[in-house]
Amino acid sequence: MDENQQKHEYFASTDKFLKEKGLVEVVYEGKNINWYKAFNNSILSPGIQILNYLVDKDKNILYEESLLDNFSRNLKKLFKDDLDLTEKLKQAKTEKDYLELLQLYDTKLE
């Protein structure tokens, strides 16, 4: 439970994708695309670094990013062949917005 009383569940990264990255939290798991979040607290860096992973259905990491802005750029690459999603991505600002776009992308791949 976090300070906002939100429950969080973490999994070994090797259960979710092919590389060892420690513990990850599921943001979205679809049939074709998955989004996981990890937290890194290195002794050499001040504060906690949040890492976002976009993973395909074969457990390959497509993109690994620490900043949400860079994550958005990676979604743009992922959506490059879908003009509708590319346009909607321009309006996305929050994690919830990105989640909704990934869900749409995932259903279009079926």
MMTF fields as JSON, N, C-alpha, C and O atoms, coordinates in Angstrom:
{
  "mmtfVersion": "1.0.0",
  "mmtfProducer": "UNKNOWN",
  "numBonds": 439,
  "numAtoms": 440,
  "numGroups": 110,
  "numChains": 1,
  "numModels": 1,
  "chainsPerModel": [1],
  "groupsPerChain": [110],
  "chainIdList": ["A"],
  "bondAtomList": [4, 2, 8, 6, 12, 10, 16, 14, 20, 18, 24, 22, 28, 26, 32, 30, 36, 34, 40, 38, 44, 42, 48, 46, 52, 50, 56, 54, 60, 58, 64, 62, 68, 66, 72, 70, 76, 74, 80, 78, 84, 82, 88, 86, 92, 90, 96, 94, 100, 98, 104, 102, 108, 106, 112, 110, 116, 114, 120, 118, 124, 122, 128, 126, 132, 130, 136, 134, 140, 138, 144, 142, 148, 146, 152, 150, 156, 154, 160, 158, 164, 162, 168, 166, 172, 170, 176, 174, 180, 178, 184, 182, 188, 186, 192, 190, 196, 194, 200, 198, 204, 202, 208, 206, 212, 210, 216, 214, 220, 218, 224, 222, 228, 226, 232, 230, 236, 234, 240, 238, 244, 242, 248, 246, 252, 250, 256, 254, 260, 258, 264, 262, 268, 266, 272, 270, 276, 274, 280, 278, 284, 282, 288, 286, 292, 290, 296, 294, 300, 298, 304, 302, 308, 306, 312, 310, 316, 314, 320, 318, 324, 322, 328, 326, 332, 330, 336, 334, 340, 338, 344, 342, 348, 346, 352, 350, 356, 354, 360, 358, 364, 362, 368, 366, 372, 370, 376, 374, 380, 378, 384, 382, 388, 386, 392, 390, 396, 394, 400, 398, 404, 402, 408, 406, 412, 410, 416, 414, 420, 418, 424, 422, 428, 426, 432, 430, 436, 434],
  "bondOrderList": [1, 1, 1, 1, 1, 1, 1, 1, 1, 1, 1, 1, 1, 1, 1, 1, 1, 1, 1, 1, 1, 1, 1, 1, 1, 1, 1, 1, 1, 1, 1, 1, 1, 1, 1, 1, 1, 1, 1, 1, 1, 1, 1, 1, 1, 1, 1, 1, 1, 1, 1, 1, 1, 1, 1, 1, 1, 1, 1, 1, 1, 1, 1, 1, 1, 1, 1, 1, 1, 1, 1, 1, 1, 1, 1, 1, 1, 1, 1, 1, 1, 1, 1, 1, 1, 1, 1, 1, 1, 1, 1, 1, 1, 1, 1, 1, 1, 1, 1, 1, 1, 1, 1, 1, 1, 1, 1, 1, 1],
  "groupList": [{"groupName": "MET", "atomNameList": ["N", "CA", "C", "O"], "elementList": ["N", "C", "C", "O"], "formalChargeList": [0, 0, 0, 0], "bondAtomList": [1, 0, 2, 1, 3, 2], "bondOrderList": [1, 1, 2], "singleLetterCode": "M", "chemCompType": "L-PEPTIDE LINKING"}, {"groupName": "ASP", "atomNameList": ["N", "CA", "C", "O"], "elementList": ["N", "C", "C", "O"], "formalChargeList": [0, 0, 0, 0], "bondAtomList": [1, 0, 2, 1, 3, 2], "bondOrderList": [1, 1, 2], "singleLetterCode": "D", "chemCompType": "L-PEPTIDE LINKING"}, {"groupName": "GLU", "atomNameList": ["N", "CA", "C", "O"], "elementList": ["N", "C", "C", "O"], "formalChargeList": [0, 0, 0, 0], "bondAtomList": [1, 0, 2, 1, 3, 2], "bondOrderList": [1, 1, 2], "singleLetterCode": "E", "chemCompType": "L-PEPTIDE LINKING"}, {"groupName": "ASN", "atomNameList": ["N", "CA", "C", "O"], "elementList": ["N", "C", "C", "O"], "formalChargeList": [0, 0, 0, 0], "bondAtomList": [1, 0, 2, 1, 3, 2], "bondOrderList": [1, 1, 2], "singleLetterCode": "N", "chemCompType": "L-PEPTIDE LINKING"}, {"groupName": "GLN", "atomNameList": ["N", "CA", "C", "O"], "elementList": ["N", "C", "C", "O"], "formalChargeList": [0, 0, 0, 0], "bondAtomList": [1, 0, 2, 1, 3, 2], "bondOrderList": [1, 1, 2], "singleLetterCode": "Q", "chemCompType": "L-PEPTIDE LINKING"}, {"groupName": "LYS", "atomNameList": ["N", "CA", "C", "O"], "elementList": ["N", "C", "C", "O"], "formalChargeList": [0, 0, 0, 0], "bondAtomList": [1, 0, 2, 1, 3, 2], "bondOrderList": [1, 1, 2], "singleLetterCode": "K", "chemCompType": "L-PEPTIDE LINKING"}, {"groupName": "HIS", "atomNameList": ["N", "CA", "C", "O"], "elementList": ["N", "C", "C", "O"], "formalChargeList": [0, 0, 0, 0], "bondAtomList": [1, 0, 2, 1, 3, 2], "bondOrderList": [1, 1, 2], "singleLetterCode": "H", "chemCompType": "L-PEPTIDE LINKING"}, {"groupName": "TYR", "atomNameList": ["N", "CA", "C", "O"], "elementList": ["N", "C", "C", "O"], "formalChargeList": [0, 0, 0, 0], "bondAtomList": [1, 0, 2, 1, 3, 2], "bondOrderList": [1, 1, 2], "singleLetterCode": "Y", "chemCompType": "L-PEPTIDE LINKING"}, {"groupName": "PHE", "atomNameList": ["N", "CA", "C", "O"], "elementList": ["N", "C", "C", "O"], "formalChargeList": [0, 0, 0, 0], "bondAtomList": [1, 0, 2, 1, 3, 2], "bondOrderList": [1, 1, 2], "singleLetterCode": "F", "chemCompType": "L-PEPTIDE LINKING"}, {"groupName": "ALA", "atomNameList": ["N", "CA", "C", "O"], "elementList": ["N", "C", "C", "O"], "formalChargeList": [0, 0, 0, 0], "bondAtomList": [1, 0, 2, 1, 3, 2], "bondOrderList": [1, 1, 2], "singleLetterCode": "A", "chemCompType": "L-PEPTIDE LINKING"}, {"groupName": "SER", "atomNameList": ["N", "CA", "C", "O"], "elementList": ["N", "C", "C", "O"], "formalChargeList": [0, 0, 0, 0], "bondAtomList": [1, 0, 2, 1, 3, 2], "bondOrderList": [1, 1, 2], "singleLetterCode": "S", "chemCompType": "L-PEPTIDE LINKING"}, {"groupName": "THR", "atomNameList": ["N", "CA", "C", "O"], "elementList": ["N", "C", "C", "O"], "formalChargeList": [0, 0, 0, 0], "bondAtomList": [1, 0, 2, 1, 3, 2], "bondOrderList": [1, 1, 2], "singleLetterCode": "T", "chemCompType": "L-PEPTIDE LINKING"}, {"groupName": "LEU", "atomNameList": ["N", "CA", "C", "O"], "elementList": ["N", "C", "C", "O"], "formalChargeList": [0, 0, 0, 0], "bondAtomList": [1, 0, 2, 1, 3, 2], "bondOrderList": [1, 1, 2], "singleLetterCode": "L", "chemCompType": "L-PEPTIDE LINKING"}, {"groupName": "GLY", "atomNameList": ["N", "CA", "C", "O"], "elementList": ["N", "C", "C", "O"], "formalChargeList": [0, 0, 0, 0], "bondAtomList": [1, 0, 2, 1, 3, 2], "bondOrderList": [1, 1, 2], "singleLetterCode": "G", "chemCompType": "PEPTIDE LINKING"}, {"groupName": "VAL", "atomNameList": ["N", "CA", "C", "O"], "elementList": ["N", "C", "C", "O"], "formalChargeList": [0, 0, 0, 0], "bondAtomList": [1, 0, 2, 1, 3, 2], "bondOrderList": [1, 1, 2], "singleLetterCode": "V", "chemCompType": "L-PEPTIDE LINKING"}, {"groupName": "ILE", "atomNameList": ["N", "CA", "C", "O"], "elementList": ["N", "C", "C", "O"], "formalChargeList": [0, 0, 0, 0], "bondAtomList": [1, 0, 2, 1, 3, 2], "bondOrderList": [1, 1, 2], "singleLetterCode": "I", "chemCompType": "L-PEPTIDE LINKING"}, {"groupName": "TRP", "atomNameList": ["N", "CA", "C", "O"], "elementList": ["N", "C", "C", "O"], "formalChargeList": [0, 0, 0, 0], "bondAtomList": [1, 0, 2, 1, 3, 2], "bondOrderList": [1, 1, 2], "singleLetterCode": "W", "chemCompType": "L-PEPTIDE LINKING"}, {"groupName": "PRO", "atomNameList": ["N", "CA", "C", "O"], "elementList": ["N", "C", "C", "O"], "formalChargeList": [0, 0, 0, 0], "bondAtomList": [1, 0, 2, 1, 3, 2], "bondOrderList": [1, 1, 2], "singleLetterCode": "P", "chemCompType": "L-PEPTIDE LINKING"}, {"groupName": "ARG", "atomNameList": ["N", "CA", "C", "O"], "elementList": ["N", "C", "C", "O"], "formalChargeList": [0, 0, 0, 0], "bondAtomList": [1, 0, 2, 1, 3, 2], "bondOrderList": [1, 1, 2], "singleLetterCode": "R", "chemCompType": "L-PEPTIDE LINKING"}],
  "groupTypeList": [0, 1, 2, 3, 4, 4, 5, 6, 2, 7, 8, 9, 10, 11, 1, 5, 8, 12, 5, 2, 5, 13, 12, 14, 2, 14, 14, 7, 2, 13, 5, 3, 15, 3, 16, 7, 5, 9, 8, 3, 3, 10, 15, 12, 10, 17, 13, 15, 4, 15, 12, 3, 7, 12, 14, 1, 5, 1, 5, 3, 15, 12, 7, 2, 2, 10, 12, 12, 1, 3, 8, 10, 18, 3, 12, 5, 5, 12, 8, 5, 1, 1, 12, 1, 12, 11, 2, 5, 12, 5, 4, 9, 5, 11, 2, 5, 1, 7, 12, 2, 12, 12, 4, 12, 7, 1, 11, 5, 12, 2],
  "groupIdList": [1, 2, 3, 4, 5, 6, 7, 8, 9, 10, 11, 12, 13, 14, 15, 16, 17, 18, 19, 20, 21, 22, 23, 24, 25, 26, 27, 28, 29, 30, 31, 32, 33, 34, 35, 36, 37, 38, 39, 40, 41, 42, 43, 44, 45, 46, 47, 48, 49, 50, 51, 52, 53, 54, 55, 56, 57, 58, 59, 60, 61, 62, 63, 64, 65, 66, 67, 68, 69, 70, 71, 72, 73, 74, 75, 76, 77, 78, 79, 80, 81, 82, 83, 84, 85, 86, 87, 88, 89, 90, 91, 92, 93, 94, 95, 96, 97, 98, 99, 100, 101, 102, 103, 104, 105, 106, 107, 108, 109, 110],
  "secStructList": [7, 7, 6, 6, 1, 7, 7, 7, 7, 3, 3, 3, 2, 2, 2, 2, 1, 1, 1, 7, 7, 1, 3, 3, 3, 3, 3, 3, 3, 7, 1, 1, 3, 3, 3, 3, 3, 3, 3, 3, 7, 7, 6, 6, 1, 1, 1, 7, 3, 3, 3, 3, 3, 3, 3, 3, 6, 6, 1, 7, 3, 3, 3, 3, 3, 1, 1, 2, 2, 2, 2, 2, 2, 2, 2, 2, 2, 2, 6, 6, 6, 7, 2, 2, 2, 2, 2, 2, 2, 2, 2, 7, 7, 1, 2, 2, 2, 2, 2, 2, 2, 2, 2, 2, 2, 2, 2, 2, 6, 7],
  "xCoordList": [0.847, 0.0, 0.891, 1.882, 0.503, 1.259, 0.572, -0.408, 1.103, 0.573, -0.86, -1.555, -1.31, -2.682, -3.594, -4.701, -3.121, -3.862, -4.112, -5.061, -3.245, -3.307, -2.463, -1.323, -3.025, -2.297, -1.397, -1.819, -0.17, 0.781, 1.295, 1.561, 1.428, 1.937, 3.124, 3.061, 4.193, 5.42, 5.763, 5.456, 6.409, 6.773, 8.235, 8.797, 8.852, 10.204, 10.154, 9.294, 11.068, 11.064, 11.191, 10.645, 11.889, 12.072, 10.766, 10.675, 9.759, 8.427, 7.695, 6.795, 8.083, 7.353, 8.091, 7.455, 9.42, 10.206, 11.541, 11.856, 12.324, 13.492, 14.745, 15.722, 14.753, 15.95, 15.699, 14.589, 16.733, 16.666, 16.768, 17.789, 15.697, 15.666, 15.14, 14.773, 15.098, 14.58, 13.073, 12.503, 12.444, 10.991, 10.303, 10.78, 9.169, 8.384, 6.922, 6.431, 6.257, 4.819, 4.114, 4.58, 3.007, 2.231, 1.406, 0.631, 1.579, 0.723, -0.37, -1.543, 0.038, -0.918, -0.353, 0.815, -1.196, -0.853, -1.971, -3.107, -1.632, -2.592, -2.193, -1.322, -2.828, -2.496, -1.219, -0.482, -0.95, 0.17, 1.22, 2.351, 0.849, 1.761, 1.557, 0.444, 2.652, 2.61, 3.419, 4.384, 2.998, 3.704, 3.985, 3.076, 5.264, 5.691, 6.477, 7.076, 6.46, 7.175, 8.084, 7.683, 9.307, 10.253, 10.791, 10.741, 11.294, 11.845, 13.285, 13.58, 14.169, 15.588, 16.05, 15.848, 16.667, 17.176, 18.656, 19.073, 19.445, 20.889, 21.529, 21.093, 22.545, 23.282, 23.98, 24.271, 24.243, 24.955, 24.041, 24.528, 22.72, 21.807, 20.911, 20.472, 20.653, 19.715, 18.284, 17.915, 17.512, 16.111, 15.907, 16.847, 14.669, 14.267, 14.028, 13.37, 14.57, 14.36, 13.257, 13.302, 12.264, 11.181, 11.51, 11.795, 11.468, 11.747, 10.472, 9.776, 10.163, 8.999, 9.48, 10.409, 8.843, 9.193, 7.981, 6.915, 8.135, 7.137, 7.667, 8.794, 6.841, 7.275, 6.278, 5.067, 6.792, 5.895, 5.388, 5.775, 4.522, 3.9, 4.898, 4.604, 6.08, 7.122, 8.104, 9.162, 7.76, 8.542, 9.829, 10.748, 9.9, 11.046, 10.792, 9.7, 11.786, 11.665, 11.777, 12.793, 10.726, 10.738, 11.387, 12.215, 10.999, 11.514, 11.665, 10.85, 12.719, 12.988, 13.292, 14.264, 12.478, 12.629, 12.415, 11.631, 13.134, 12.958, 12.029, 11.401, 11.938, 11.095, 9.814, 9.834, 8.704, 7.418, 7.432, 6.772, 8.17, 8.27, 8.937, 8.479, 10.003, 10.673, 9.786, 9.802, 9.019, 8.072, 7.062, 6.699, 6.618, 5.691, 6.316, 5.641, 7.594, 8.285, 8.345, 8.242, 8.509, 8.544, 7.164, 7.053, 6.124, 4.766, 4.547, 3.903, 5.079, 4.959, 5.59, 5.033, 6.745, 7.394, 6.527, 6.393, 5.947, 5.107, 3.85, 3.404, 3.283, 2.037, 2.263, 1.306, 3.483, 3.832, 2.939, 2.766, 2.366, 1.518, 0.03, -0.809, -0.299, -1.692, -1.899, -1.579, -2.43, -2.6, -3.547, -3.332, -4.589, -5.551, -4.871, -5.045, -4.106, -3.414, -2.333, -2.111, -1.665, -0.63, -1.239, -0.649, -2.416, -3.102, -3.538, -3.371, -4.091, -4.533, -3.346, -3.478, -2.203, -1.006, -0.583, -0.033, -0.833, -0.48, -1.225, -0.736, -2.411, -3.216, -2.929, -3.327, -2.246, -1.993, -1.015, 0.002, -1.326, -0.483, -0.167, 0.872, -1.063, -0.91, -0.68, -0.874, -0.271, -0.078, -1.381, -1.373, -2.502, -3.813, -4.099, -4.632, -3.749, -3.933, -3.125, -3.629, -1.869, -1.004, -1.541, -1.47, -2.073, -2.649, -3.824, -3.929, -4.696, -5.844, -5.397, -5.992, -4.35, -3.826, -3.222, -3.404, -2.511, -1.949, -3.052, -2.924, -4.122, -5.256, -5.857, -6.17, -6.021, -6.536, -5.597, -6.036, -4.31, -3.296, -3.359, -3.317, -3.457, -3.488, -4.695, -4.571, -5.855, -7.047, -6.962, -7.505, -6.279, -6.128, -5.19, -5.259, -4.324, -3.389, -4.029, -3.461, -5.203, -5.864, -6.407, -6.986],
  "yCoordList": [-1.183, 0.0, 1.245, 1.33, 2.203, 3.446, 4.473, 4.167, 5.693, 6.747, 7.138, 7.75, 6.791, 7.084, 5.87, 5.844, 4.881, 3.64, 2.83, 2.049, 3.023, 2.238, 0.987, 1.059, -0.151, -1.407, -1.589, -1.339, -2.02, -2.289, -3.715, -4.17, -4.407, -5.778, -5.848, -5.348, -6.464, -6.531, -7.974, -8.902, -8.142, -9.455, -9.45, -8.394, -10.613, -10.724, -10.387, -10.887, -9.547, -9.142, -10.354, -10.344, -11.373, -12.555, -13.32, -14.143, -13.064, -13.648, -12.91, -13.465, -11.661, -10.798, -10.548, -10.363, -10.541, -10.383, -11.091, -11.633, -11.088, -11.957, -11.476, -12.222, -10.272, -9.759, -9.563, -9.234, -9.768, -9.535, -8.043, -7.417, -7.484, -6.052, -5.812, -4.686, -6.854, -6.697, -6.875, -7.633, -6.172, -6.26, -5.25, -4.127, -5.661, -4.776, -4.807, -5.786, -3.715, -3.6, -3.612, -2.985, -4.314, -4.358, -3.087, -2.76, -2.377, -1.23, -1.701, -1.364, -2.489, -3.046, -4.339, -4.41, -5.348, -6.586, -6.906, -7.167, -6.881, -7.198, -8.474, -9.209, -8.732, -9.92, -9.724, -10.683, -8.494, -8.224, -7.268, -7.238, -6.494, -5.484, -5.385, -5.535, -5.13, -5.028, -3.817, -3.417, -3.245, -2.101, -2.418, -2.698, -2.368, -2.613, -1.419, -0.673, -1.257, -0.166, -0.761, -1.652, -0.256, -0.685, 0.555, 1.665, 0.348, 1.439, 1.099, 0.016, 2.038, 1.84, 2.878, 4.076, 2.425, 3.323, 3.051, 2.434, 3.521, 3.314, 4.174, 5.295, 3.639, 4.38, 5.598, 6.569, 5.533, 6.614, 7.735, 8.804, 7.514, 8.533, 9.018, 8.238, 10.306, 10.823, 10.483, 10.653, 10.019, 9.721, 8.396, 7.644, 8.148, 6.905, 7.176, 8.149, 6.305, 6.402, 5.43, 4.256, 5.912, 5.064, 4.66, 5.509, 3.367, 2.845, 2.249, 1.494, 2.588, 2.052, 1.095, 1.404, -0.071, -1.077, -1.377, -1.704, -1.271, -1.766, -3.101, -3.193, -4.13, -5.498, -6.148, -5.998, -6.872, -7.543, -8.869, -9.276, -9.533, -10.773, -11.914, -12.903, -11.785, -12.803, -12.482, -13.104, -11.511, -11.095, -10.351, -10.284, -9.789, -8.978, -7.529, -7.009, -6.875, -5.456, -4.654, -4.711, -3.908, -3.027, -1.692, -1.178, -1.14, 0.153, 0.151, -0.425, 0.802, 0.978, 2.451, 2.968, 3.132, 4.579, 4.969, 4.353, 6.01, 6.502, 7.719, 7.958, 8.472, 9.668, 9.441, 8.798, 9.962, 9.791, 10.475, 10.001, 11.578, 12.234, 11.319, 11.22, 10.661, 9.714, 8.51, 7.962, 8.105, 7.011, 7.38, 6.544, 8.621, 9.115, 9.033, 8.664, 9.374, 9.271, 7.826, 7.556, 6.917, 5.501, 5.014, 4.183, 5.522, 5.183, 5.709, 5.051, 6.891, 7.46, 6.515, 6.308, 5.949, 4.981, 3.733, 3.185, 3.297, 2.097, 2.314, 1.403, 3.518, 3.833, 4.396, 4.849, 4.384, 5.08, 4.743, 5.574, 3.541, 3.136, 3.377, 3.001, 3.999, 4.24, 5.734, 6.242, 6.428, 7.877, 8.292, 9.314, 7.503, 7.808, 7.815, 8.754, 6.778, 6.712, 7.779, 8.332, 8.068, 9.104, 10.462, 11.232, 10.752, 12.01, 12.048, 13.066, 10.95, 10.898, 11.019, 11.575, 10.508, 10.576, 12.03, 12.352, 12.892, 14.308, 14.965, 15.928, 14.445, 15.004, 14.348, 14.873, 13.213, 12.458, 13.2, 13.716, 13.25, 13.947, 13.086, 13.256, 12.174, 11.415, 9.931, 9.45, 9.247, 7.801, 7.109, 6.149, 7.609, 7.044, 7.206, 6.293, 8.358, 8.593, 7.586, 7.004, 7.387, 6.44, 5.014, 4.232, 4.691, 3.37, 3.121, 2.049, 4.101, 3.967, 3.78, 2.998, 4.502, 4.364, 2.979, 2.39, 2.468, 1.114, 0.068, -0.89, 0.25, -0.676, -0.646, -1.696, 0.541, 0.663, 0.01, -0.722, 0.273, -0.318, -1.841, -2.517, -2.367, -3.813, -4.444, -5.508, -3.812, -4.38, -4.308, -5.163, -3.286, -3.169, -4.236, -4.546, -4.795, -5.816, -7.191, -8.095, -7.342, -8.662, -9.012, -10.084],
  "zCoordList": [0.0, 0.0, 0.0, 0.726, -0.839, -0.835, 0.061, 0.742, 0.049, 0.92, 0.559, 1.37, -0.653, -1.087, -0.944, -1.481, -0.223, 0.021, -1.247, -1.319, -2.255, -3.486, -3.298, -2.838, -3.654, -3.535, -4.761, -5.89, -4.531, -5.602, -5.431, -4.318, -6.558, -6.542, -7.491, -8.614, -7.041, -7.819, -8.164, -7.415, -9.319, -9.834, -10.234, -10.526, -10.25, -10.775, -12.264, -12.989, -12.714, -14.125, -15.05, -16.153, -14.625, -15.478, -15.684, -16.595, -14.856, -15.079, -16.197, -16.827, -16.442, -17.369, -18.679, -19.717, -18.647, -19.876, -19.74, -18.681, -20.803, -20.912, -20.188, -20.117, -19.654, -18.985, -17.498, -17.078, -16.717, -15.282, -15.012, -15.292, -14.465, -14.15, -12.741, -12.402, -11.917, -10.562, -10.525, -11.309, -9.613, -9.461, -10.369, -10.537, -10.957, -11.82, -11.392, -10.83, -11.675, -11.431, -12.781, -13.731, -12.868, -14.106, -14.212, -13.314, -15.315, -15.624, -16.579, -16.419, -17.579, -18.543, -19.116, -19.498, -19.167, -19.865, -20.839, -20.442, -22.123, -23.163, -23.871, -23.406, -24.988, -25.773, -26.582, -26.815, -27.011, -27.912, -27.364, -27.847, -26.363, -25.825, -24.312, -23.809, -23.603, -22.145, -21.705, -22.357, -20.58, -20.008, -18.556, -17.775, -18.206, -16.832, -16.336, -17.111, -15.013, -14.388, -13.315, -12.566, -13.254, -12.234, -11.524, -12.055, -10.346, -9.559, -9.211, -8.706, -9.488, -9.244, -8.241, -8.441, -7.166, -6.141, -5.956, -4.975, -6.912, -6.881, -5.798, -5.534, -5.191, -4.167, -4.773, -4.075, -6.074, -6.75, -7.236, -7.603, -7.247, -7.736, -6.602, -5.757, -6.602, -5.607, -6.026, -7.188, -5.11, -5.4, -6.116, -6.375, -6.42, -7.074, -8.551, -8.919, -9.39, -10.829, -11.228, -10.859, -11.981, -12.468, -13.897, -14.742, -14.159, -15.494, -16.065, -15.387, -17.314, -18.018, -19.094, -19.84, -19.174, -20.175, -21.036, -20.516, -22.35, -23.295, -23.797, -24.283, -23.673, -23.95, -24.903, -24.739, -25.902, -26.845, -26.281, -25.186, -27.038, -26.556, -26.394, -25.723, -27.007, -26.87, -25.755, -25.657, -24.913, -23.752, -24.103, -23.288, -25.319, -25.71, -25.326, -25.557, -24.744, -24.41, -25.699, -26.392, -26.012, -27.188, -26.847, -27.599, -25.706, -25.27, -23.758, -23.037, -23.293, -21.867, -21.653, -22.205, -20.862, -20.668, -19.219, -18.497, -18.81, -17.452, -17.386, -16.355, -18.454, -18.446, -19.233, -20.283, -18.733, -19.414, -20.782, -21.707, -20.929, -22.239, -23.261, -24.4, -22.863, -23.76, -24.038, -25.14, -23.05, -23.218, -24.306, -25.133, -24.297, -25.314, -26.709, -27.671, -26.818, -28.118, -28.599, -29.795, -27.669, -28.041, -28.474, -29.376, -27.845, -28.293, -29.707, -30.524, -29.995, -31.337, -32.369, -33.447, -32.036, -32.932, -33.083, -34.178, -31.983, -31.992, -32.839, -33.537, -32.775, -33.479, -34.882, -35.509, -35.391, -36.634, -37.817, -38.709, -37.846, -38.967, -38.71, -39.528, -37.583, -37.229, -36.985, -35.91, -37.974, -37.878, -36.751, -36.099, -36.527, -35.47, -34.101, -33.325, -33.806, -32.514, -32.404, -31.327, -33.508, -33.509, -33.159, -32.402, -33.707, -33.395, -31.931, -31.259, -31.441, -30.041, -29.088, -27.998, -29.494, -28.665, -28.431, -27.378, -29.391, -29.248, -28.094, -27.502, -27.774, -26.686, -25.335, -24.295, -25.345, -24.113, -23.215, -23.68, -21.944, -20.973, -19.746, -19.108, -19.431, -18.193, -18.48, -19.596, -17.454, -17.556, -17.96, -18.731, -17.429, -17.769, -19.264, -19.895, -19.832, -21.271, -22.087, -23.048, -21.694, -22.401, -22.279, -23.227, -21.117, -20.902, -21.845, -22.44, -21.98, -22.881, -24.335, -25.076, -24.734, -26.096, -26.329, -27.394, -25.34, -25.468, -25.586, -26.348, -24.839, -24.928, -26.33, -26.89, -26.898, -28.261, -29.262, -30.149, -29.121, -30.001, -29.929, -30.956, -28.735, -28.531, -29.21, -29.816, -29.119, -29.752, -31.282, -31.981, -31.79, -33.249, -33.817, -35.006, -32.987, -33.459, -33.587, -34.2, -33.01, -33.037, -34.4, -34.577]
}
